[in-house]
Amino acid sequence: MSLRRTLDPISILEEEARAVAQCFGVAASDAIAAALIDRMIARLGGTHVYIPLGEARRREAERQLVKNEIRKRFDGTNLKELAREYSLSPRHVRRILE
């Protein structure tokens, strides 16, 4: 049996919520964790939720920084220069600017 099949996402979220509550000195950490899980089930129950790995999340944040920098630096005449500098195609830079 693979490790993925043995993980219970709800239990993991509940454990993490309890740990965060305890870190912030919340006395009723069990009640807070249970309430959070109830709210998540009410809002997300029945849907599939994808949680990217930390590395993917970091890369997405870096991509967003690059996009913001390109938007800030674009002056209307330097599209090809920005494409070269960020190792992107001019078409990709255009899509970022749209």
Distance bins in CASP14 RR format, pairs under 12 A and 6 or more apart:
PFRMAT RR
TARGET T0000
AUTHOR 0000-0000-0000
RMODE 2
METHOD distances of the structure
MODEL  1
1 7 0 0 0 0 0 1 0 0 0 0 0
4 12 0 0 0 0 0 1 0 0 0 0 0
6 12 0 0 0 0 0 1 0 0 0 0 0
7 13 0 0 0 0 0 1 0 0 0 0 0
7 15 0 0 0 0 0 1 0 0 0 0 0
7 51 0 0 0 0 0 1 0 0 0 0 0
8 14 0 0 0 0 1 0 0 0 0 0 0
8 15 0 0 0 0 1 0 0 0 0 0 0
8 37 0 0 0 0 0 1 0 0 0 0 0
9 15 0 0 0 0 0 1 0 0 0 0 0
9 16 0 0 0 0 0 1 0 0 0 0 0
9 37 0 0 0 0 0 1 0 0 0 0 0
9 40 0 0 0 0 1 0 0 0 0 0 0
9 41 0 0 0 0 0 1 0 0 0 0 0
9 44 0 0 0 0 0 1 0 0 0 0 0
9 45 0 0 0 0 0 1 0 0 0 0 0
9 48 0 0 0 0 0 1 0 0 0 0 0
9 49 0 0 0 0 1 0 0 0 0 0 0
9 50 0 0 0 0 0 1 0 0 0 0 0
9 51 0 0 0 0 1 0 0 0 0 0 0
10 16 0 0 0 0 0 1 0 0 0 0 0
10 17 0 0 0 0 0 1 0 0 0 0 0
10 33 0 0 0 0 0 1 0 0 0 0 0
10 34 0 0 0 0 0 1 0 0 0 0 0
10 36 0 0 0 0 0 1 0 0 0 0 0
10 37 1 0 0 1 0 0 0 0 0 0 0
10 38 0 0 0 0 0 1 0 0 0 0 0
10 40 0 0 0 0 1 0 0 0 0 0 0
10 41 1 0 0 1 0 0 0 0 0 0 0
10 44 0 0 0 0 0 1 0 0 0 0 0
10 45 0 0 0 0 0 1 0 0 0 0 0
10 49 0 0 0 0 0 1 0 0 0 0 0
11 17 0 0 0 0 0 1 0 0 0 0 0
11 18 0 0 0 0 0 1 0 0 0 0 0
11 33 0 0 0 0 0 1 0 0 0 0 0
11 34 0 0 0 0 0 1 0 0 0 0 0
11 37 0 0 0 0 1 0 0 0 0 0 0
12 18 0 0 0 0 0 1 0 0 0 0 0
12 19 0 0 0 0 0 1 0 0 0 0 0
12 33 0 0 0 0 0 1 0 0 0 0 0
12 37 0 0 0 0 0 1 0 0 0 0 0
12 40 0 0 0 0 0 1 0 0 0 0 0
12 51 0 0 0 0 0 1 0 0 0 0 0
13 19 0 0 0 0 0 1 0 0 0 0 0
13 20 0 0 0 0 0 1 0 0 0 0 0
13 33 0 0 0 0 1 0 0 0 0 0 0
13 34 0 0 0 0 0 1 0 0 0 0 0
13 36 1 0 0 1 0 0 0 0 0 0 0
13 37 1 0 0 1 0 0 0 0 0 0 0
13 38 0 0 0 0 0 1 0 0 0 0 0
13 39 0 0 0 0 0 1 0 0 0 0 0
13 40 1 0 0 1 0 0 0 0 0 0 0
13 41 0 0 0 0 0 1 0 0 0 0 0
13 44 0 0 0 0 0 1 0 0 0 0 0
13 49 0 0 0 0 0 1 0 0 0 0 0
13 51 0 0 0 0 1 0 0 0 0 0 0
14 20 0 0 0 0 0 1 0 0 0 0 0
14 21 0 0 0 0 0 1 0 0 0 0 0
14 29 0 0 0 0 0 1 0 0 0 0 0
14 30 0 0 0 0 1 0 0 0 0 0 0
14 31 0 0 0 0 0 1 0 0 0 0 0
14 32 0 0 0 0 0 1 0 0 0 0 0
14 33 1 0 1 0 0 0 0 0 0 0 0
14 34 1 0 0 1 0 0 0 0 0 0 0
14 35 0 0 0 0 0 1 0 0 0 0 0
14 36 1 0 0 1 0 0 0 0 0 0 0
14 37 1 0 1 0 0 0 0 0 0 0 0
14 38 0 0 0 0 0 1 0 0 0 0 0
14 39 0 0 0 0 0 1 0 0 0 0 0
14 40 0 0 0 0 1 0 0 0 0 0 0
14 41 0 0 0 0 0 1 0 0 0 0 0
15 21 0 0 0 0 0 1 0 0 0 0 0
15 22 0 0 0 0 0 1 0 0 0 0 0
15 29 0 0 0 0 0 1 0 0 0 0 0
15 30 0 0 0 0 0 1 0 0 0 0 0
15 33 1 0 0 1 0 0 0 0 0 0 0
15 34 0 0 0 0 0 1 0 0 0 0 0
15 36 0 0 0 0 0 1 0 0 0 0 0
15 37 0 0 0 0 0 1 0 0 0 0 0
16 22 0 0 0 0 0 1 0 0 0 0 0
16 23 0 0 0 0 0 1 0 0 0 0 0
16 29 0 0 0 0 0 1 0 0 0 0 0
16 32 0 0 0 0 0 1 0 0 0 0 0
16 33 0 0 0 0 1 0 0 0 0 0 0
16 36 0 0 0 0 1 0 0 0 0 0 0
16 37 0 0 0 0 0 1 0 0 0 0 0
16 40 0 0 0 0 0 1 0 0 0 0 0
16 51 0 0 0 0 0 1 0 0 0 0 0
17 23 0 0 0 0 0 1 0 0 0 0 0
17 24 0 0 0 0 0 1 0 0 0 0 0
17 26 0 0 0 0 0 1 0 0 0 0 0
17 28 0 0 0 0 0 1 0 0 0 0 0
17 29 1 0 0 1 0 0 0 0 0 0 0
17 30 0 0 0 0 1 0 0 0 0 0 0
17 31 0 0 0 0 0 1 0 0 0 0 0
17 32 1 0 0 1 0 0 0 0 0 0 0
17 33 1 1 0 0 0 0 0 0 0 0 0
17 34 0 0 0 0 1 0 0 0 0 0 0
17 35 0 0 0 0 1 0 0 0 0 0 0
17 36 1 0 1 0 0 0 0 0 0 0 0
17 37 1 0 0 1 0 0 0 0 0 0 0
17 38 0 0 0 0 0 1 0 0 0 0 0
17 39 0 0 0 0 0 1 0 0 0 0 0
17 40 0 0 0 0 1 0 0 0 0 0 0
18 24 0 0 0 0 0 1 0 0 0 0 0
18 25 0 0 0 0 0 1 0 0 0 0 0
18 26 0 0 0 0 1 0 0 0 0 0 0
18 28 0 0 0 0 0 1 0 0 0 0 0
18 29 1 0 1 0 0 0 0 0 0 0 0
18 30 1 0 0 1 0 0 0 0 0 0 0
18 31 0 0 0 0 1 0 0 0 0 0 0
18 32 1 0 0 1 0 0 0 0 0 0 0
18 33 1 0 1 0 0 0 0 0 0 0 0
18 34 0 0 0 0 1 0 0 0 0 0 0
18 35 0 0 0 0 0 1 0 0 0 0 0
18 36 0 0 0 0 1 0 0 0 0 0 0
18 37 0 0 0 0 1 0 0 0 0 0 0
19 25 0 0 0 0 0 1 0 0 0 0 0
19 26 0 0 0 0 0 1 0 0 0 0 0
19 29 1 0 0 1 0 0 0 0 0 0 0
19 30 0 0 0 0 0 1 0 0 0 0 0
19 32 0 0 0 0 0 1 0 0 0 0 0
19 33 0 0 0 0 1 0 0 0 0 0 0
19 36 0 0 0 0 0 1 0 0 0 0 0
20 26 0 0 0 0 1 0 0 0 0 0 0
20 29 0 0 0 0 1 0 0 0 0 0 0
20 32 0 0 0 0 1 0 0 0 0 0 0
20 33 0 0 0 0 1 0 0 0 0 0 0
20 36 0 0 0 0 1 0 0 0 0 0 0
21 27 0 0 0 0 1 0 0 0 0 0 0
21 28 1 0 0 1 0 0 0 0 0 0 0
21 29 1 1 0 0 0 0 0 0 0 0 0
21 30 0 0 0 0 1 0 0 0 0 0 0
21 31 0 0 0 0 1 0 0 0 0 0 0
21 32 1 0 1 0 0 0 0 0 0 0 0
21 33 1 0 0 1 0 0 0 0 0 0 0
21 34 0 0 0 0 0 1 0 0 0 0 0
21 35 0 0 0 0 0 1 0 0 0 0 0
21 36 0 0 0 0 1 0 0 0 0 0 0
22 28 0 0 0 0 0 1 0 0 0 0 0
22 29 1 0 1 0 0 0 0 0 0 0 0
22 30 0 0 0 0 1 0 0 0 0 0 0
22 32 0 0 0 0 1 0 0 0 0 0 0
22 33 0 0 0 0 1 0 0 0 0 0 0
23 29 0 0 0 0 1 0 0 0 0 0 0
23 32 0 0 0 0 0 1 0 0 0 0 0
24 32 0 0 0 0 1 0 0 0 0 0 0
25 32 0 0 0 0 0 1 0 0 0 0 0
26 32 1 0 1 0 0 0 0 0 0 0 0
26 33 0 0 0 0 1 0 0 0 0 0 0
26 35 0 0 0 0 0 1 0 0 0 0 0
26 36 0 0 0 0 0 1 0 0 0 0 0
28 34 0 0 0 0 1 0 0 0 0 0 0
28 35 0 0 0 0 1 0 0 0 0 0 0
28 36 0 0 0 0 0 1 0 0 0 0 0
29 35 0 0 0 0 0 1 0 0 0 0 0
29 36 0 0 0 0 0 1 0 0 0 0 0
30 36 0 0 0 0 0 1 0 0 0 0 0
30 37 0 0 0 0 0 1 0 0 0 0 0
31 37 0 0 0 0 0 1 0 0 0 0 0
31 38 0 0 0 0 0 1 0 0 0 0 0
32 38 0 0 0 0 0 1 0 0 0 0 0
32 39 0 0 0 0 0 1 0 0 0 0 0
33 39 0 0 0 0 0 1 0 0 0 0 0
33 40 0 0 0 0 0 1 0 0 0 0 0
34 40 0 0 0 0 0 1 0 0 0 0 0
34 41 0 0 0 0 0 1 0 0 0 0 0
35 41 0 0 0 0 0 1 0 0 0 0 0
35 42 0 0 0 0 0 1 0 0 0 0 0
36 42 0 0 0 0 0 1 0 0 0 0 0
36 43 0 0 0 0 0 1 0 0 0 0 0
36 44 0 0 0 0 0 1 0 0 0 0 0
37 43 0 0 0 0 0 1 0 0 0 0 0
37 44 0 0 0 0 0 1 0 0 0 0 0
37 45 0 0 0 0 0 1 0 0 0 0 0
38 44 0 0 0 0 0 1 0 0 0 0 0
38 45 0 0 0 0 0 1 0 0 0 0 0
39 45 0 0 0 0 0 1 0 0 0 0 0
40 46 0 0 0 0 0 1 0 0 0 0 0
40 47 0 0 0 0 0 1 0 0 0 0 0
40 49 0 0 0 0 1 0 0 0 0 0 0
41 47 0 0 0 0 0 1 0 0 0 0 0
41 49 0 0 0 0 0 1 0 0 0 0 0
43 49 0 0 0 0 0 1 0 0 0 0 0
44 50 0 0 0 0 0 1 0 0 0 0 0
44 51 0 0 0 0 0 1 0 0 0 0 0
50 56 0 0 0 0 0 1 0 0 0 0 0
50 57 0 0 0 0 0 1 0 0 0 0 0
51 57 0 0 0 0 1 0 0 0 0 0 0
52 58 0 0 0 0 1 0 0 0 0 0 0
52 59 0 0 0 0 1 0 0 0 0 0 0
52 60 1 0 0 1 0 0 0 0 0 0 0
52 61 0 0 0 0 0 1 0 0 0 0 0
53 59 0 0 0 0 1 0 0 0 0 0 0
53 60 0 0 0 0 0 1 0 0 0 0 0
54 60 0 0 0 0 1 0 0 0 0 0 0
54 61 0 0 0 0 1 0 0 0 0 0 0
55 61 0 0 0 0 0 1 0 0 0 0 0
55 62 0 0 0 0 0 1 0 0 0 0 0
56 62 0 0 0 0 0 1 0 0 0 0 0
56 63 0 0 0 0 0 1 0 0 0 0 0
57 63 0 0 0 0 0 1 0 0 0 0 0
57 64 0 0 0 0 0 1 0 0 0 0 0
58 64 0 0 0 0 0 1 0 0 0 0 0
58 65 0 0 0 0 0 1 0 0 0 0 0
59 65 0 0 0 0 0 1 0 0 0 0 0
59 66 0 0 0 0 0 1 0 0 0 0 0
60 66 0 0 0 0 0 1 0 0 0 0 0
60 67 0 0 0 0 0 1 0 0 0 0 0
61 67 0 0 0 0 0 1 0 0 0 0 0
61 68 0 0 0 0 0 1 0 0 0 0 0
62 68 0 0 0 0 0 1 0 0 0 0 0
62 69 0 0 0 0 0 1 0 0 0 0 0
62 86 0 0 0 0 0 1 0 0 0 0 0
63 69 0 0 0 0 0 1 0 0 0 0 0
63 70 0 0 0 0 0 1 0 0 0 0 0
63 86 0 0 0 0 0 1 0 0 0 0 0
63 88 0 0 0 0 0 1 0 0 0 0 0
63 92 0 0 0 0 0 1 0 0 0 0 0
63 96 0 0 0 0 1 0 0 0 0 0 0
64 70 0 0 0 0 0 1 0 0 0 0 0
64 71 0 0 0 0 0 1 0 0 0 0 0
64 96 0 0 0 0 0 1 0 0 0 0 0
65 71 0 0 0 0 0 1 0 0 0 0 0
65 72 0 0 0 0 0 1 0 0 0 0 0
65 86 0 0 0 0 0 1 0 0 0 0 0
65 96 0 0 0 0 0 1 0 0 0 0 0
66 72 0 0 0 0 0 1 0 0 0 0 0
66 73 0 0 0 0 0 1 0 0 0 0 0
66 82 0 0 0 0 1 0 0 0 0 0 0
66 83 0 0 0 0 0 1 0 0 0 0 0
66 85 0 0 0 0 0 1 0 0 0 0 0
66 86 1 0 1 0 0 0 0 0 0 0 0
66 87 0 0 0 0 1 0 0 0 0 0 0
66 88 0 0 0 0 1 0 0 0 0 0 0
66 92 0 0 0 0 0 1 0 0 0 0 0
66 93 0 0 0 0 0 1 0 0 0 0 0
66 96 0 0 0 0 1 0 0 0 0 0 0
67 73 0 0 0 0 0 1 0 0 0 0 0
67 74 0 0 0 0 0 1 0 0 0 0 0
67 82 0 0 0 0 0 1 0 0 0 0 0
67 86 0 0 0 0 1 0 0 0 0 0 0
67 88 0 0 0 0 1 0 0 0 0 0 0
67 92 0 0 0 0 0 1 0 0 0 0 0
67 93 0 0 0 0 1 0 0 0 0 0 0
67 95 0 0 0 0 1 0 0 0 0 0 0
67 96 1 0 1 0 0 0 0 0 0 0 0
67 97 0 0 0 0 1 0 0 0 0 0 0
67 98 0 0 0 0 0 1 0 0 0 0 0
68 74 0 0 0 0 0 1 0 0 0 0 0
68 86 0 0 0 0 0 1 0 0 0 0 0
68 96 0 0 0 0 1 0 0 0 0 0 0
68 97 0 0 0 0 0 1 0 0 0 0 0
69 82 0 0 0 0 1 0 0 0 0 0 0
69 85 0 0 0 0 1 0 0 0 0 0 0
69 86 0 0 0 0 1 0 0 0 0 0 0
69 88 0 0 0 0 0 1 0 0 0 0 0
69 93 0 0 0 0 0 1 0 0 0 0 0
69 96 0 0 0 0 1 0 0 0 0 0 0
69 97 0 0 0 0 0 1 0 0 0 0 0
70 76 0 0 0 0 0 1 0 0 0 0 0
70 78 0 0 0 0 1 0 0 0 0 0 0
70 79 0 0 0 0 1 0 0 0 0 0 0
70 81 0 0 0 0 0 1 0 0 0 0 0
70 82 1 0 1 0 0 0 0 0 0 0 0
70 83 0 0 0 0 1 0 0 0 0 0 0
70 84 0 0 0 0 0 1 0 0 0 0 0
70 85 0 0 0 0 1 0 0 0 0 0 0
70 86 1 0 0 1 0 0 0 0 0 0 0
70 87 0 0 0 0 0 1 0 0 0 0 0
70 88 0 0 0 0 1 0 0 0 0 0 0
70 90 0 0 0 0 0 1 0 0 0 0 0
70 92 0 0 0 0 1 0 0 0 0 0 0
70 93 1 0 0 1 0 0 0 0 0 0 0
70 94 0 0 0 0 0 1 0 0 0 0 0
70 95 0 0 0 0 0 1 0 0 0 0 0
70 96 1 0 1 0 0 0 0 0 0 0 0
70 97 1 0 0 1 0 0 0 0 0 0 0
70 98 0 0 0 0 0 1 0 0 0 0 0
71 79 0 0 0 0 0 1 0 0 0 0 0
71 82 0 0 0 0 1 0 0 0 0 0 0
71 86 0 0 0 0 0 1 0 0 0 0 0
71 93 0 0 0 0 1 0 0 0 0 0 0
71 94 0 0 0 0 0 1 0 0 0 0 0
71 95 0 0 0 0 0 1 0 0 0 0 0
71 96 1 0 0 1 0 0 0 0 0 0 0
71 97 1 0 0 1 0 0 0 0 0 0 0
71 98 0 0 0 0 0 1 0 0 0 0 0
72 78 0 0 0 0 0 1 0 0 0 0 0
72 82 0 0 0 0 0 1 0 0 0 0 0
72 96 0 0 0 0 0 1 0 0 0 0 0
72 97 0 0 0 0 0 1 0 0 0 0 0
73 79 0 0 0 0 0 1 0 0 0 0 0
73 81 0 0 0 0 1 0 0 0 0 0 0
73 82 1 0 0 1 0 0 0 0 0 0 0
73 83 0 0 0 0 0 1 0 0 0 0 0
73 85 0 0 0 0 1 0 0 0 0 0 0
73 86 0 0 0 0 1 0 0 0 0 0 0
73 93 0 0 0 0 0 1 0 0 0 0 0
73 96 0 0 0 0 0 1 0 0 0 0 0
73 97 0 0 0 0 0 1 0 0 0 0 0
74 80 0 0 0 0 0 1 0 0 0 0 0
74 81 0 0 0 0 1 0 0 0 0 0 0
74 82 1 0 0 1 0 0 0 0 0 0 0
74 83 0 0 0 0 0 1 0 0 0 0 0
74 85 0 0 0 0 0 1 0 0 0 0 0
74 86 0 0 0 0 0 1 0 0 0 0 0
74 90 0 0 0 0 0 1 0 0 0 0 0
74 93 1 0 0 1 0 0 0 0 0 0 0
74 94 0 0 0 0 1 0 0 0 0 0 0
74 96 0 0 0 0 1 0 0 0 0 0 0
74 97 1 0 1 0 0 0 0 0 0 0 0
74 98 0 0 0 0 0 1 0 0 0 0 0
75 81 0 0 0 0 1 0 0 0 0 0 0
75 82 0 0 0 0 1 0 0 0 0 0 0
75 97 0 0 0 0 0 1 0 0 0 0 0
76 82 0 0 0 0 1 0 0 0 0 0 0
76 93 0 0 0 0 0 1 0 0 0 0 0
76 94 0 0 0 0 0 1 0 0 0 0 0
76 97 0 0 0 0 1 0 0 0 0 0 0
78 84 0 0 0 0 1 0 0 0 0 0 0
78 85 0 0 0 0 1 0 0 0 0 0 0
78 86 0 0 0 0 0 1 0 0 0 0 0
78 90 0 0 0 0 0 1 0 0 0 0 0
78 93 0 0 0 0 1 0 0 0 0 0 0
78 97 0 0 0 0 0 1 0 0 0 0 0
79 85 0 0 0 0 0 1 0 0 0 0 0
79 86 0 0 0 0 0 1 0 0 0 0 0
79 88 0 0 0 0 0 1 0 0 0 0 0
79 89 0 0 0 0 0 1 0 0 0 0 0
79 90 1 0 1 0 0 0 0 0 0 0 0
79 91 0 0 0 0 1 0 0 0 0 0 0
79 92 0 0 0 0 0 1 0 0 0 0 0
79 93 1 0 1 0 0 0 0 0 0 0 0
79 94 1 0 0 1 0 0 0 0 0 0 0
79 95 0 0 0 0 0 1 0 0 0 0 0
79 96 0 0 0 0 0 1 0 0 0 0 0
79 97 1 0 0 1 0 0 0 0 0 0 0
80 86 0 0 0 0 0 1 0 0 0 0 0
80 88 0 0 0 0 0 1 0 0 0 0 0
80 89 0 0 0 0 1 0 0 0 0 0 0
80 90 1 0 1 0 0 0 0 0 0 0 0
80 91 0 0 0 0 0 1 0 0 0 0 0
80 92 0 0 0 0 0 1 0 0 0 0 0
80 93 0 0 0 0 1 0 0 0 0 0 0
80 94 0 0 0 0 0 1 0 0 0 0 0
81 88 0 0 0 0 0 1 0 0 0 0 0
81 90 0 0 0 0 1 0 0 0 0 0 0
81 93 0 0 0 0 1 0 0 0 0 0 0
82 88 1 0 0 1 0 0 0 0 0 0 0
82 89 0 0 0 0 0 1 0 0 0 0 0
82 90 0 0 0 0 1 0 0 0 0 0 0
82 92 0 0 0 0 0 1 0 0 0 0 0
82 93 1 0 1 0 0 0 0 0 0 0 0
82 94 0 0 0 0 0 1 0 0 0 0 0
82 96 0 0 0 0 1 0 0 0 0 0 0
82 97 0 0 0 0 1 0 0 0 0 0 0
83 89 1 0 0 1 0 0 0 0 0 0 0
83 90 1 0 1 0 0 0 0 0 0 0 0
83 91 0 0 0 0 1 0 0 0 0 0 0
83 92 1 0 0 1 0 0 0 0 0 0 0
83 93 1 0 1 0 0 0 0 0 0 0 0
83 94 0 0 0 0 1 0 0 0 0 0 0
83 95 0 0 0 0 0 1 0 0 0 0 0
83 96 0 0 0 0 1 0 0 0 0 0 0
83 97 0 0 0 0 0 1 0 0 0 0 0
84 90 0 0 0 0 1 0 0 0 0 0 0
84 92 0 0 0 0 0 1 0 0 0 0 0
84 93 0 0 0 0 1 0 0 0 0 0 0
85 93 0 0 0 0 1 0 0 0 0 0 0
86 92 0 0 0 0 1 0 0 0 0 0 0
86 93 1 0 0 1 0 0 0 0 0 0 0
86 96 0 0 0 0 1 0 0 0 0 0 0
87 93 0 0 0 0 0 1 0 0 0 0 0
88 94 0 0 0 0 1 0 0 0 0 0 0
88 95 0 0 0 0 1 0 0 0 0 0 0
88 96 1 0 0 1 0 0 0 0 0 0 0
88 97 0 0 0 0 0 1 0 0 0 0 0
89 95 0 0 0 0 1 0 0 0 0 0 0
89 96 0 0 0 0 0 1 0 0 0 0 0
90 96 0 0 0 0 0 1 0 0 0 0 0
90 97 0 0 0 0 0 1 0 0 0 0 0
91 97 0 0 0 0 0 1 0 0 0 0 0
91 98 0 0 0 0 0 1 0 0 0 0 0
92 98 0 0 0 0 0 1 0 0 0 0 0
END
